[in-house]
Amino acid sequence: MALSELTAWASAEAVAYVARLLVSPREIVATLAAAVGIGLAVAGAFARTMMPLRWLAAGSNLGLVAFGALRPSPITLIIAVALLPINIYRAVEVTRLTRRVMRAQADADLAGLWLKPYMKPRRLKAGQTLFSKGDRADSLYLLVEGEMELADIGKRLEAGRIFGEIALFSPSGLRTHTARCVSACKVLGIHERTVKQLYFQYPAFGFHLVELLVARLSADVERGESIRARDTGTGAADVA
């Protein structure tokens, strides 16, 4: 078949299809439903995250269900009906997970409150050391009363702050600083095993620990950079 004949045939088929559409509202609705279904499927192919992908896929299935029922097209109808509940279920599942994660982020600041029932109290005198740099870490702590500092870097810890988290998750499992009481203190401690169980069971606690770890590591990086800058400045002054 020559190109001109193929073009003429395609044009005739298009004209005949449009004519059928104009005389049949059902055909118009079926065609629009197919267009919507295909359009949503194409849009889903460009989605970068799971939630919009699943909802777009469910919308595409609905469009193709309508097309398969109105056309009728049994194969299209069967496939779309089979995929629709799967995509809706997965979309709802991802939506619920997203909401749980958002709630966990919102509740992260309250982690210390509901953590208290799992912790054991301990009172320390002014000048007493809770743990020293290089000690084996087996507990996480919450400062309830008094003032405490990381003696080797001179950083004060406020009441209500969870601390001692870095060593529990570091490969060595050793304390990175020395915690000493500036005044009489009351701390609550929780064993490493319980910490890890709560980390996996409660997303809010997990988010809180991640925030603490990131803040602590960021502070260490900034402190290291300031020390290097100071040393560099001192070296330059000496040379001058």
Secondary structure, DSSP 8 states (H G I E B T S, - for coil): --HHHHHHHHHHHHHHHHHHHHH-HHHHHHHHHHHHHHHHHHHHHT--SHHHHHHHHHHHHHHHHHHHHHTT-HHHHHHHHHHHHHHHHHHHHHHHHHHHHHHHHHHGGGHHHHHGGG-EEEEE-TT-EEE-TT-B--EEEEEEES-EEETTTTEEE-TT-EE-HHHHHSSS-B-SS-EEESS-EEEEEEEHHHHHHHHHH-HHHHHHHHHHHHHHHHHHHHHHHHHHHHHHHHHHHHH-
